[in-house]
């Protein structure tokens, strides 16, 4: 059984969005961790509180987050669920015929991840993450 790890939200600017979300949800500034994920063309601010929010800012003008922003504007991007074994989950879901967005899990901001295409998940981009040993960002 998976549990919700975080909610991903695409923003135009982390500098504008982080203070807004922190103020709205009463998250202290020290509850924010910043990460670069060059392979995904994104800069991330992870807001940690009762619910983790991952704010995503595009760094690659041809990347998927930038395309999302241009097509849909800022907003809800994905739901992420924690998995104890993303390799097993990837194989099981692939064998079940689900459309996955990578051939295998890869390193994300908090651990190894993969995404399930919205067409296979009732219209919702879904990420599965196997957190690094510390349970924190890698």
LONUDO-378116 format. One record per residue: residue in one letter; x negated, y negated, z negated of N, C-alpha, C in turn. Coordinates in nm, 4 decimals. Each point is the difference from the previous one (the first is absolute). Layout:
N
site pakol = A, n_east = X, n_north = Y, n_up = Z, ca_east = X, ca_north = Y, ca_up = Z, c_east = X, c_north = Y, c_up = Z
...
END
This chain:
138
site pakol = X, n_east = -0.0847, n_north = 0.1172, n_up = 0.0000, ca_east = 0.0847, ca_north = -0.1172, ca_up = 0.0000, c_east = -0.0895, c_north = -0.1239, c_up = 0.0000
site pakol = X, n_east = 0.0335, n_north = -0.0970, n_up = 0.0825, ca_east = -0.0771, ca_north = -0.1235, ca_up = 0.0100, c_east = 0.0662, c_north = -0.1088, c_up = -0.0836
site pakol = X, n_east = -0.0822, n_north = -0.0959, n_up = -0.0476, ca_east = 0.0568, ca_north = -0.1156, ca_up = -0.0685, c_east = -0.0449, c_north = -0.1255, c_up = 0.0729
site pakol = X, n_east = 0.0804, n_north = -0.1061, n_up = -0.0098, ca_east = -0.0323, ca_north = -0.1251, ca_up = 0.0669, c_east = -0.1304, c_north = -0.0551, c_up = -0.0550
site pakol = X, n_east = -0.0937, n_north = -0.0321, n_up = 0.0892, ca_east = -0.1261, ca_north = -0.0626, ca_up = -0.0408, c_east = 0.0073, c_north = -0.1511, c_up = 0.0176
site pakol = X, n_east = 0.0436, n_north = -0.0451, n_up = 0.1191, ca_east = 0.0118, ca_north = -0.1440, ca_up = 0.0233, c_east = 0.0929, c_north = -0.0297, c_up = 0.1173
site pakol = X, n_east = 0.0338, n_north = -0.1272, n_up = 0.0111, ca_east = 0.0800, ca_north = -0.0518, ca_up = 0.1103, c_east = -0.0900, c_north = -0.0937, c_up = 0.0793
site pakol = X, n_east = -0.0086, n_north = 0.0206, n_up = 0.1313, ca_east = -0.0842, ca_north = -0.0832, ca_up = 0.0860, c_east = 0.0805, c_north = -0.1098, c_up = 0.0659
site pakol = X, n_east = -0.0511, n_north = -0.1230, n_up = -0.0065, ca_east = 0.0672, ca_north = -0.1165, ca_up = 0.0565, c_east = -0.0997, c_north = -0.0759, c_up = 0.0867
site pakol = X, n_east = 0.0349, n_north = -0.0238, n_up = 0.1255, ca_east = -0.0848, ca_north = -0.0781, ca_up = 0.0895, c_east = 0.0248, c_north = -0.1478, c_up = -0.0270
site pakol = X, n_east = -0.1098, n_north = -0.0745, n_up = -0.0109, ca_east = 0.0074, ca_north = -0.1444, ca_up = -0.0227, c_east = -0.0870, c_north = -0.0702, c_up = 0.1025
site pakol = X, n_east = 0.0283, n_north = -0.1282, n_up = 0.0238, ca_east = -0.0836, ca_north = -0.0779, ca_up = 0.0910, c_east = -0.1323, c_north = -0.0362, c_up = -0.0651
site pakol = X, n_east = 0.0049, n_north = -0.0305, n_up = -0.1299, ca_east = -0.1188, ca_north = -0.0471, ca_up = -0.0712, c_east = 0.0018, c_north = 0.0498, c_up = -0.1437
site pakol = X, n_east = -0.1069, n_north = 0.0686, n_up = -0.0406, ca_east = -0.0104, ca_north = 0.0425, ca_up = -0.1397, c_east = -0.0101, c_north = -0.1204, c_up = -0.0924
site pakol = X, n_east = -0.0688, n_north = -0.1043, n_up = 0.0457, ca_east = -0.0166, ca_north = -0.1190, ca_up = -0.0834, c_east = 0.1355, c_north = -0.0623, c_up = -0.0357
site pakol = X, n_east = 0.0968, n_north = 0.0078, n_up = 0.0898, ca_east = 0.1337, ca_north = -0.0530, ca_up = -0.0272, c_east = 0.0883, c_north = 0.1021, c_up = -0.0716
site pakol = X, n_east = -0.0108, n_north = 0.1254, n_up = 0.0374, ca_east = 0.0931, ca_north = 0.1018, ca_up = -0.0504, c_east = -0.0324, c_north = 0.0467, c_up = -0.1418
site pakol = X, n_east = -0.1282, n_north = 0.0136, n_up = -0.0335, ca_east = -0.0351, ca_north = 0.0532, ca_up = -0.1323, c_east = 0.0550, c_north = -0.0866, c_up = -0.1126
site pakol = X, n_east = -0.0209, n_north = -0.1324, n_up = 0.0011, ca_east = 0.0560, ca_north = -0.0804, ca_up = -0.1089, c_east = 0.1526, c_north = 0.0064, c_up = -0.0068
site pakol = X, n_east = 0.0648, n_north = 0.0065, n_up = 0.1160, ca_east = 0.1454, ca_north = 0.0083, ca_up = 0.0038, c_east = 0.0501, c_north = 0.1271, c_up = -0.0671
site pakol = X, n_east = -0.0571, n_north = 0.1156, n_up = 0.0407, ca_east = 0.0443, ca_north = 0.1277, ca_up = -0.0561, c_east = -0.0375, c_north = 0.0123, c_up = -0.1472
site pakol = X, n_east = -0.1179, n_north = -0.0496, n_up = -0.0370, ca_east = -0.0398, ca_north = 0.0053, ca_up = -0.1414, c_east = 0.0950, c_north = -0.0826, c_up = -0.0859
site pakol = X, n_east = 0.0341, n_north = -0.1190, n_up = 0.0464, ca_east = 0.0927, ca_north = -0.0850, ca_up = -0.0752, c_east = 0.1390, c_north = 0.0624, c_up = -0.0065
site pakol = X, n_east = 0.0465, n_north = 0.0528, n_up = 0.1119, ca_east = 0.1344, ca_north = 0.0565, ca_up = 0.0059, c_east = 0.0141, c_north = 0.1211, c_up = -0.0921
site pakol = X, n_east = -0.1041, n_north = 0.0840, n_up = -0.0071, ca_east = 0.0076, ca_north = 0.1235, ca_up = -0.0773, c_east = -0.0732, c_north = -0.0077, c_up = -0.1344
site pakol = X, n_east = -0.0499, n_north = -0.1186, n_up = -0.0344, ca_east = -0.0745, ca_north = -0.0211, ca_up = -0.1250, c_east = -0.1218, c_north = 0.0922, c_up = -0.0110
site pakol = X, n_east = -0.0694, n_north = 0.0194, n_up = 0.1119, ca_east = -0.1235, ca_north = 0.0777, ca_up = 0.0003, c_east = -0.1145, c_north = -0.0976, c_up = -0.0263
site pakol = X, n_east = -0.0891, n_north = 0.0294, n_up = -0.0947, ca_east = -0.1150, ca_north = -0.0884, ca_up = -0.0230, c_east = -0.1009, c_north = 0.0100, c_up = 0.1148
site pakol = X, n_east = -0.0763, n_north = -0.1064, n_up = 0.0191, ca_east = -0.0988, ca_north = -0.0028, ca_up = 0.1085, c_east = -0.0995, c_north = 0.1153, c_up = -0.0108
site pakol = X, n_east = -0.0333, n_north = 0.0428, n_up = -0.1233, ca_east = -0.0956, ca_north = 0.1108, ca_up = -0.0153, c_east = 0.0594, c_north = 0.1344, c_up = 0.0420
site pakol = X, n_east = 0.1294, n_north = 0.0027, n_up = 0.0307, ca_east = 0.0647, ca_north = 0.1229, ca_up = 0.0460, c_east = -0.0105, c_north = 0.0153, c_up = 0.1515
site pakol = X, n_east = -0.0802, n_north = -0.0859, n_up = 0.0647, ca_east = -0.0150, ca_north = 0.0030, ca_up = 0.1458, c_east = -0.1395, c_north = 0.0491, c_up = 0.0356
site pakol = X, n_east = -0.0049, n_north = 0.1013, n_up = 0.0876, ca_east = -0.1265, ca_north = 0.0506, ca_up = 0.0534, c_east = 0.0019, c_north = -0.0201, c_up = 0.1511
site pakol = X, n_east = -0.1099, n_north = -0.0502, n_up = 0.0538, ca_east = -0.0105, ca_north = -0.0245, ca_up = 0.1438, c_east = -0.0885, c_north = 0.1060, c_up = 0.0640
site pakol = X, n_east = 0.0386, n_north = 0.0427, n_up = 0.1196, ca_east = -0.0746, ca_north = 0.1022, ca_up = 0.0744, c_east = 0.0040, c_north = -0.0321, c_up = 0.1487
site pakol = X, n_east = -0.1073, n_north = 0.0362, n_up = 0.0676, ca_east = -0.0059, ca_north = -0.0037, ca_up = 0.1470, c_east = 0.0055, c_north = 0.1440, c_up = 0.0486
site pakol = X, n_east = 0.0826, n_north = 0.0250, n_up = 0.1013, ca_east = 0.0036, ca_north = 0.1310, ca_up = 0.0642, c_east = -0.0222, c_north = -0.0259, c_up = 0.1497
site pakol = X, n_east = -0.1273, n_north = -0.0154, n_up = 0.0399, ca_east = -0.0309, ca_north = -0.0337, ca_up = 0.1391, c_east = 0.0577, c_north = 0.0989, c_up = 0.1011
site pakol = X, n_east = 0.0038, n_north = 0.1289, n_up = -0.0359, ca_east = 0.0509, ca_north = 0.1004, ca_up = 0.0940, c_east = 0.1472, c_north = -0.0222, c_up = 0.0320
site pakol = X, n_east = 0.0714, n_north = -0.0667, n_up = -0.0889, ca_east = 0.1418, ca_north = -0.0287, ca_up = 0.0227, c_east = 0.0232, c_north = -0.1459, c_up = 0.0397
site pakol = X, n_east = -0.1060, n_north = -0.0799, n_up = 0.0040, ca_east = 0.0113, ca_north = -0.1406, ca_up = 0.0373, c_east = 0.0839, c_north = -0.0794, c_up = -0.0974
site pakol = X, n_east = -0.0268, n_north = 0.0205, n_up = -0.1306, ca_east = 0.0859, ca_north = -0.0624, ca_up = -0.0997, c_east = -0.0787, c_north = -0.0386, c_up = -0.1242
site pakol = X, n_east = 0.0427, n_north = -0.1071, n_up = -0.0619, ca_east = -0.0462, ca_north = -0.0407, ca_up = -0.1323, c_east = 0.1182, c_north = 0.0188, c_up = -0.0936
site pakol = X, n_east = -0.0265, n_north = 0.0543, n_up = -0.1177, ca_east = 0.1073, ca_north = 0.0397, ca_up = -0.0913, c_east = -0.0169, c_north = -0.0694, c_up = -0.1342
site pakol = X, n_east = 0.1132, n_north = -0.0395, n_up = -0.0561, ca_east = 0.0057, ca_north = -0.0404, ca_up = -0.1406, c_east = 0.0942, c_north = 0.0990, c_up = -0.0671
site pakol = X, n_east = -0.0530, n_north = 0.0742, n_up = -0.0974, ca_east = 0.0808, ca_north = 0.0973, ca_up = -0.0734, c_east = 0.0389, c_north = -0.0636, c_up = -0.1320
site pakol = X, n_east = 0.1305, n_north = -0.0207, n_up = -0.0185, ca_east = 0.0530, ca_north = -0.0568, ca_up = -0.1233, c_east = 0.0477, c_north = 0.1149, c_up = -0.0867
site pakol = X, n_east = -0.0585, n_north = 0.0105, n_up = -0.1188, ca_east = 0.0289, ca_north = 0.1130, ca_up = -0.0856, c_east = 0.0776, c_north = -0.0449, c_up = -0.1227
site pakol = X, n_east = 0.1159, n_north = 0.0584, n_up = -0.0168, ca_east = 0.0852, ca_north = -0.0251, ca_up = -0.1156, c_east = 0.0916, c_north = 0.1193, c_up = -0.0140
site pakol = X, n_east = 0.1236, n_north = -0.0223, n_up = -0.0411, ca_east = 0.0954, ca_north = 0.1109, ca_up = -0.0086, c_east = 0.0162, c_north = 0.0685, c_up = 0.1344
site pakol = X, n_east = -0.0038, n_north = -0.0779, n_up = 0.1054, ca_east = 0.0046, ca_north = 0.0518, ca_up = 0.1367, c_east = -0.1178, c_north = -0.0593, c_up = 0.0747
site pakol = X, n_east = -0.0762, n_north = 0.0833, n_up = 0.0702, ca_east = -0.1119, ca_north = -0.0515, ca_up = 0.0789, c_east = 0.0513, c_north = -0.0496, c_up = 0.1347
site pakol = X, n_east = -0.0458, n_north = -0.1203, n_up = 0.0373, ca_east = 0.0268, ca_north = -0.0548, ca_up = 0.1319, c_east = -0.1324, c_north = -0.0123, c_up = 0.0740
site pakol = X, n_east = -0.0003, n_north = 0.0409, n_up = 0.1254, ca_east = -0.1168, ca_north = -0.0138, ca_up = 0.0860, c_east = 0.0344, c_north = -0.1044, c_up = 0.1047
site pakol = X, n_east = -0.0605, n_north = -0.1174, n_up = -0.0123, ca_east = 0.0209, ca_north = -0.1053, ca_up = 0.0990, c_east = -0.1064, c_north = 0.0159, c_up = 0.1067
site pakol = X, n_east = 0.0429, n_north = 0.0039, n_up = 0.1271, ca_east = -0.0901, ca_north = 0.0270, ca_up = 0.1119, c_east = -0.0098, c_north = -0.1217, c_up = 0.0909
site pakol = X, n_east = -0.1220, n_north = -0.0460, n_up = 0.0236, ca_east = -0.0265, ca_north = -0.1096, ca_up = 0.0922, c_east = -0.0848, c_north = 0.0542, c_up = 0.1145
site pakol = X, n_east = 0.0416, n_north = -0.0236, n_up = 0.1217, ca_east = -0.0733, ca_north = 0.0498, ca_up = 0.1168, c_east = -0.1341, c_north = -0.0698, c_up = 0.0144
site pakol = X, n_east = -0.1039, n_north = 0.0785, n_up = 0.0320, ca_east = -0.1319, ca_north = -0.0554, ca_up = 0.0324, c_east = -0.0385, c_north = 0.0320, c_up = 0.1442
site pakol = X, n_east = 0.0729, n_north = 0.0902, n_up = 0.0629, ca_east = -0.0274, ca_north = 0.0400, ca_up = 0.1381, c_east = 0.1160, c_north = -0.0493, c_up = 0.0862
site pakol = X, n_east = -0.0261, n_north = -0.0935, n_up = 0.0916, ca_east = 0.1082, ca_north = -0.0546, ca_up = 0.0822, c_east = 0.0680, c_north = 0.1032, c_up = 0.0903
site pakol = X, n_east = -0.0632, n_north = 0.1179, n_up = 0.0183, ca_east = 0.0601, ca_north = 0.1054, ca_up = 0.0813, c_east = 0.0469, c_north = 0.1171, c_up = -0.0860
site pakol = X, n_east = -0.0077, n_north = -0.0129, n_up = -0.1311, ca_east = 0.0343, ca_north = 0.1093, ca_up = -0.0901, c_east = 0.1493, c_north = 0.0151, c_up = -0.0233
site pakol = X, n_east = 0.0361, n_north = 0.1111, n_up = -0.0622, ca_east = 0.1411, ca_north = 0.0322, ca_up = -0.0214, c_east = 0.0697, c_north = -0.0972, c_up = -0.0953
site pakol = X, n_east = -0.0696, n_north = -0.0509, n_up = -0.1006, ca_east = 0.0631, ca_north = -0.0947, ca_up = -0.0927, c_east = 0.0273, c_north = -0.1327, c_up = 0.0715
site pakol = X, n_east = -0.0925, n_north = -0.0449, n_up = 0.0832, ca_east = 0.0227, ca_north = -0.1226, ca_up = 0.0775, c_east = 0.1161, c_north = 0.0187, c_up = 0.0981
site pakol = X, n_east = 0.0068, n_north = 0.1160, n_up = 0.0648, ca_east = 0.1120, ca_north = 0.0272, ca_up = 0.0920, c_east = 0.1319, c_north = 0.0008, c_up = -0.0766
site pakol = X, n_east = 0.0009, n_north = 0.0601, n_up = -0.1194, ca_east = 0.1194, ca_north = 0.0015, ca_up = -0.0844, c_east = 0.0424, c_north = -0.1437, c_up = -0.0312
site pakol = X, n_east = -0.0949, n_north = -0.0833, n_up = -0.0412, ca_east = 0.0289, ca_north = -0.1391, ca_up = -0.0352, c_east = 0.0570, c_north = -0.0770, c_up = 0.1185
site pakol = X, n_east = -0.0578, n_north = 0.0198, n_up = 0.1178, ca_east = 0.0480, ca_north = -0.0691, ca_up = 0.1196, c_east = 0.1393, c_north = 0.0458, c_up = 0.0405
site pakol = X, n_east = 0.0272, n_north = 0.1279, n_up = -0.0149, ca_east = 0.1290, ca_north = 0.0552, ca_up = 0.0426, c_east = 0.1114, c_north = -0.0235, c_up = -0.1023
site pakol = X, n_east = -0.0313, n_north = 0.0175, n_up = -0.1289, ca_east = 0.1037, ca_north = -0.0026, ca_up = -0.1031, c_east = -0.0120, c_north = -0.1144, c_up = -0.0989
site pakol = X, n_east = -0.1178, n_north = -0.0626, n_up = -0.0052, ca_east = -0.0255, ca_north = -0.1029, ca_up = -0.1005, c_east = -0.0383, c_north = 0.0648, c_up = -0.1319
site pakol = X, n_east = -0.0262, n_north = -0.0824, n_up = -0.1005, ca_east = -0.0387, ca_north = 0.0554, ca_up = -0.1296, c_east = 0.1140, c_north = 0.0798, c_up = -0.0613
site pakol = X, n_east = -0.0354, n_north = 0.0997, n_up = -0.0798, ca_east = 0.1036, ca_north = 0.0771, ca_up = -0.0679, c_east = -0.0438, c_north = 0.1410, c_up = -0.0326
site pakol = X, n_east = 0.0975, n_north = 0.0803, n_up = -0.0427, ca_east = -0.0249, ca_north = 0.1379, ca_up = -0.0402, c_east = -0.0665, c_north = 0.0774, c_up = 0.1137
site pakol = X, n_east = -0.1106, n_north = 0.0648, n_up = -0.0305, ca_east = -0.0759, ca_north = 0.0739, ca_up = 0.1002, c_east = 0.0076, c_north = 0.1502, c_up = -0.0222
site pakol = X, n_east = -0.0222, n_north = 0.0463, n_up = -0.1259, ca_east = -0.0010, ca_north = 0.1440, ca_up = -0.0252, c_east = 0.0230, c_north = 0.0310, c_up = -0.1471
site pakol = X, n_east = 0.0347, n_north = 0.1244, n_up = -0.0243, ca_east = 0.0039, ca_north = 0.0556, ca_up = -0.1349, c_east = -0.1127, c_north = 0.1004, c_up = -0.0084
site pakol = X, n_east = -0.0684, n_north = 0.0030, n_up = -0.1143, ca_east = -0.1097, ca_north = 0.0934, ca_up = -0.0189, c_east = 0.0285, c_north = 0.0890, c_up = -0.1197
site pakol = X, n_east = -0.0185, n_north = 0.1287, n_up = 0.0195, ca_east = 0.0221, ca_north = 0.0987, ca_up = -0.1052, c_east = -0.1310, c_north = 0.0708, c_up = -0.0312
site pakol = X, n_east = -0.0218, n_north = 0.0255, n_up = -0.1278, ca_east = -0.1206, ca_north = 0.0691, ca_up = -0.0445, c_east = 0.0135, c_north = 0.1496, c_up = 0.0225
site pakol = X, n_east = -0.1057, n_north = 0.0584, n_up = 0.0557, ca_east = -0.0075, ca_north = 0.1437, ca_up = 0.0239, c_east = -0.1248, c_north = 0.0526, c_up = -0.0690
site pakol = X, n_east = 0.0089, n_north = 0.1140, n_up = -0.0605, ca_east = -0.1174, ca_north = 0.0603, ca_up = -0.0619, c_east = -0.0961, c_north = 0.0589, c_up = 0.1016
site pakol = X, n_east = 0.0490, n_north = 0.0275, n_up = 0.1213, ca_east = -0.0823, ca_north = 0.0641, ca_up = 0.1025, c_east = 0.0499, c_north = -0.0433, c_up = 0.1374
site pakol = X, n_east = -0.0586, n_north = -0.1079, n_up = 0.0542, ca_east = 0.0477, ca_north = -0.0507, ca_up = 0.1287, c_east = -0.0322, c_north = 0.0940, c_up = 0.1157
site pakol = X, n_east = -0.1061, n_north = 0.0785, n_up = -0.0119, ca_east = -0.0295, ca_north = 0.0951, ca_up = 0.1076, c_east = 0.1113, c_north = 0.1040, c_up = 0.0108
site pakol = X, n_east = 0.0418, n_north = 0.0535, n_up = -0.1129, ca_east = 0.1079, ca_north = 0.0991, ca_up = -0.0016, c_east = 0.1296, c_north = -0.0635, c_up = 0.0492
site pakol = X, n_east = 0.0301, n_north = -0.1200, n_up = -0.0481, ca_east = 0.1233, ca_north = -0.0690, ca_up = 0.0405, c_east = -0.0021, c_north = -0.0293, c_up = 0.1500
site pakol = X, n_east = -0.1138, n_north = -0.0452, n_up = 0.0518, ca_east = -0.0126, ca_north = -0.0297, ca_up = 0.1432, c_east = 0.0273, c_north = 0.1253, c_up = 0.0820
site pakol = X, n_east = -0.0627, n_north = 0.1113, n_up = -0.0379, ca_east = 0.0198, ca_north = 0.1253, ca_up = 0.0732, c_east = 0.1439, c_north = 0.0480, c_up = -0.0058
site pakol = X, n_east = 0.0595, n_north = -0.0059, n_up = -0.1184, ca_east = 0.1381, ca_north = 0.0461, ca_up = -0.0179, c_east = 0.0978, c_north = -0.0840, c_up = 0.0820
site pakol = X, n_east = -0.0176, n_north = -0.1317, n_up = -0.0029, ca_east = 0.0920, ca_north = -0.0879, ca_up = 0.0738, c_east = -0.0224, c_north = 0.0105, c_up = 0.1506
site pakol = X, n_east = -0.1243, n_north = 0.0167, n_up = 0.0411, ca_east = -0.0301, ca_north = 0.0193, ca_up = 0.1416, c_east = 0.0619, c_north = 0.1309, c_up = 0.0494
site pakol = X, n_east = -0.0164, n_north = 0.1064, n_up = -0.0778, ca_east = 0.0587, ca_north = 0.1296, ca_up = 0.0362, c_east = 0.1516, c_north = -0.0060, c_up = 0.0067
site pakol = X, n_east = 0.0591, n_north = -0.0891, n_up = -0.0792, ca_east = 0.1454, ca_north = -0.0152, ca_up = -0.0017, c_east = 0.0496, c_north = -0.0850, c_up = 0.1169
site pakol = X, n_east = -0.0935, n_north = -0.0512, n_up = 0.0817, ca_east = 0.0384, ca_north = -0.0753, ca_up = 0.1179, c_east = 0.0159, c_north = -0.1497, c_up = -0.0213
site pakol = X, n_east = -0.0423, n_north = -0.0499, n_up = -0.1155, ca_east = 0.0092, ca_north = -0.1440, ca_up = -0.0236, c_east = -0.1071, c_north = -0.0717, c_up = 0.0812
site pakol = X, n_east = 0.0328, n_north = -0.1199, n_up = 0.0461, ca_east = -0.0939, ca_north = -0.0792, ca_up = 0.0784, c_east = -0.0910, c_north = -0.0766, c_up = -0.0969
site pakol = X, n_east = -0.1282, n_north = 0.0370, n_up = -0.0022, ca_east = -0.0977, ca_north = -0.0641, ca_up = -0.0868, c_east = -0.0865, c_north = -0.0930, c_up = 0.0845
site pakol = X, n_east = -0.0497, n_north = -0.1063, n_up = -0.0610, ca_east = -0.0709, ca_north = -0.1018, ca_up = 0.0769, c_east = -0.1517, c_north = 0.0201, c_up = 0.0056
site pakol = X, n_east = -0.0497, n_north = 0.1106, n_up = -0.0556, ca_east = -0.1416, ca_north = 0.0318, ca_up = 0.0114, c_east = -0.0158, c_north = 0.1513, c_up = 0.0023
site pakol = X, n_east = -0.1105, n_north = 0.0441, n_up = 0.0575, ca_east = -0.0287, ca_north = 0.1435, ca_up = 0.0088, c_east = -0.0327, c_north = 0.0594, c_up = -0.1362
site pakol = X, n_east = -0.0453, n_north = -0.0846, n_up = -0.0923, ca_east = -0.0350, ca_north = 0.0454, ca_up = -0.1347, c_east = 0.0004, c_north = -0.1210, c_up = -0.0931
site pakol = X, n_east = 0.0027, n_north = 0.0231, n_up = -0.1313, ca_east = -0.0085, ca_north = -0.1120, ca_up = -0.0940, c_east = -0.1330, c_north = -0.0751, c_up = 0.0171
site pakol = X, n_east = 0.0005, n_north = -0.1282, n_up = -0.0370, ca_east = -0.1187, ca_north = -0.0844, ca_up = 0.0103, c_east = -0.0078, c_north = -0.0891, c_up = -0.1231
site pakol = X, n_east = -0.1148, n_north = -0.0645, n_up = -0.0200, ca_east = -0.0211, ca_north = -0.0829, ca_up = -0.1185, c_east = 0.0771, c_north = -0.1309, c_up = 0.0113
site pakol = X, n_east = 0.0835, n_north = -0.0274, n_up = -0.1014, ca_east = 0.0704, ca_north = -0.1263, ca_up = -0.0114, c_east = -0.0550, c_north = -0.0780, c_up = -0.1182
site pakol = X, n_east = 0.0729, n_north = -0.1009, n_up = -0.0460, ca_east = -0.0476, ca_north = -0.0860, ca_up = -0.1089, c_east = -0.0071, c_north = 0.0729, c_up = -0.1334
site pakol = X, n_east = 0.0907, n_north = 0.0933, n_up = -0.0247, ca_east = 0.0055, ca_north = 0.0658, ca_up = -0.1313, c_east = -0.0396, c_north = 0.1472, c_up = 0.0015
site pakol = X, n_east = -0.0193, n_north = 0.0547, n_up = 0.1181, ca_east = -0.0325, ca_north = 0.1413, ca_up = 0.0120, c_east = 0.0273, c_north = 0.0457, c_up = 0.1415
site pakol = X, n_east = 0.0088, n_north = 0.1306, n_up = 0.0196, ca_east = 0.0264, ca_north = 0.0552, ca_up = 0.1333, c_east = 0.1495, c_north = -0.0085, c_up = 0.0276
site pakol = X, n_east = 0.0347, n_north = -0.0386, n_up = 0.1232, ca_east = 0.1387, ca_north = -0.0273, ca_up = 0.0367, c_east = 0.0329, c_north = 0.0546, c_up = 0.1380
site pakol = X, n_east = 0.1291, n_north = 0.0081, n_up = 0.0278, ca_east = 0.0507, ca_north = 0.0136, ca_up = 0.1364, c_east = 0.1416, c_north = -0.0561, c_up = 0.0032
site pakol = X, n_east = 0.0465, n_north = -0.0292, n_up = 0.1211, ca_east = 0.1316, ca_north = -0.0607, ca_up = 0.0172, c_east = 0.0923, c_north = 0.0915, c_up = 0.0794
site pakol = X, n_east = 0.1253, n_north = -0.0028, n_up = -0.0354, ca_east = 0.1065, ca_north = 0.0705, ca_up = 0.0712, c_east = 0.0739, c_north = -0.1041, c_up = 0.0838
site pakol = X, n_east = 0.0164, n_north = 0.0283, n_up = 0.1282, ca_east = 0.0682, ca_north = -0.0932, ca_up = 0.0908, c_east = 0.1430, c_north = -0.0233, c_up = -0.0473
site pakol = X, n_east = 0.0495, n_north = -0.1233, n_up = 0.0117, ca_east = 0.1386, ca_north = -0.0278, ca_up = -0.0396, c_east = 0.1033, c_north = 0.0903, c_up = 0.0677
site pakol = X, n_east = -0.0274, n_north = 0.0454, n_up = 0.1221, ca_east = 0.0951, ca_north = 0.0874, ca_up = 0.0699, c_east = 0.0204, c_north = 0.1318, c_up = -0.0737
site pakol = X, n_east = -0.0982, n_north = 0.0402, n_up = -0.0811, ca_east = 0.0110, ca_north = 0.1251, ca_up = -0.0757, c_east = 0.0416, c_north = -0.0231, c_up = -0.1446
site pakol = X, n_east = 0.0235, n_north = -0.1272, n_up = -0.0374, ca_east = 0.0294, ca_north = -0.0314, ca_up = -0.1401, c_east = 0.1151, c_north = -0.1009, c_up = -0.0116
site pakol = X, n_east = 0.1067, n_north = 0.0265, n_up = 0.0737, ca_east = 0.1220, ca_north = -0.0827, ca_up = -0.0088, c_east = -0.0276, c_north = -0.1481, c_up = 0.0210
site pakol = X, n_east = -0.0946, n_north = -0.0317, n_up = 0.0895, ca_east = -0.0275, ca_north = -0.1386, ca_up = 0.0340, c_east = -0.0979, c_north = -0.0716, c_up = -0.0919
site pakol = X, n_east = -0.0624, n_north = 0.0719, n_up = -0.0952, ca_east = -0.0910, ca_north = -0.0638, ca_up = -0.0954, c_east = -0.1422, c_north = 0.0513, c_up = 0.0214
site pakol = X, n_east = -0.0943, n_north = -0.0915, n_up = 0.0274, ca_east = -0.1404, ca_north = 0.0391, ca_up = 0.0040, c_east = -0.0363, c_north = 0.0469, c_up = -0.1399
site pakol = X, n_east = -0.0544, n_north = 0.1210, n_up = -0.0107, ca_east = -0.0272, ca_north = 0.0608, ca_up = -0.1297, c_east = -0.1464, c_north = 0.0411, c_up = -0.0064
site pakol = X, n_east = -0.0641, n_north = -0.0375, n_up = -0.1093, ca_east = -0.1404, ca_north = 0.0328, ca_up = -0.0235, c_east = -0.0078, c_north = 0.0996, c_up = -0.1146
site pakol = X, n_east = -0.0891, n_north = 0.0969, n_up = 0.0120, ca_east = -0.0324, ca_north = 0.0880, ca_up = -0.1118, c_east = -0.1453, c_north = -0.0264, c_up = -0.0373
site pakol = X, n_east = -0.0281, n_north = -0.0108, n_up = -0.1302, ca_east = -0.1344, ca_north = -0.0293, ca_up = -0.0483, c_east = -0.0408, c_north = 0.1021, c_up = -0.1045
site pakol = X, n_east = -0.1240, n_north = 0.0431, n_up = 0.0096, ca_east = -0.0634, ca_north = 0.0779, ca_up = -0.1051, c_east = -0.0986, c_north = -0.0957, c_up = -0.0655
site pakol = X, n_east = 0.0348, n_north = -0.0486, n_up = -0.1188, ca_east = -0.0805, ca_north = -0.1011, ca_up = -0.0658, c_east = -0.1400, c_north = 0.0508, c_up = -0.0289
site pakol = X, n_east = -0.0966, n_north = -0.0925, n_up = 0.0062, ca_east = -0.1366, ca_north = 0.0349, ca_up = -0.0387, c_east = 0.0004, c_north = 0.0479, c_up = -0.1438
site pakol = X, n_east = -0.1057, n_north = 0.0645, n_up = -0.0427, ca_east = -0.0069, ca_north = 0.0616, ca_up = -0.1326, c_east = 0.0350, c_north = -0.0939, c_up = -0.1132
site pakol = X, n_east = -0.0305, n_north = -0.1283, n_up = 0.0148, ca_east = 0.0277, ca_north = -0.0958, ca_up = -0.1066, c_east = 0.1474, c_north = -0.0394, c_up = -0.0024
site pakol = X, n_east = 0.0728, n_north = 0.0354, n_up = 0.1077, ca_east = 0.1391, ca_north = -0.0439, ca_up = 0.0105, c_east = 0.0091, c_north = -0.1446, c_up = 0.0427
site pakol = X, n_east = -0.1152, n_north = -0.0554, n_up = 0.0418, ca_east = -0.0056, ca_north = -0.1394, ca_up = 0.0408, c_east = -0.0564, c_north = -0.0092, c_up = 0.1393
site pakol = X, n_east = -0.0110, n_north = -0.1217, n_up = 0.0465, ca_east = -0.0499, ca_north = -0.0251, ca_up = 0.1346, c_east = -0.1401, c_north = 0.0553, c_up = 0.0158
site pakol = X, n_east = -0.0261, n_north = 0.0490, n_up = 0.1232, ca_east = -0.1299, ca_north = 0.0575, ca_up = 0.0282, c_east = -0.0998, c_north = -0.1034, c_up = 0.0260
END
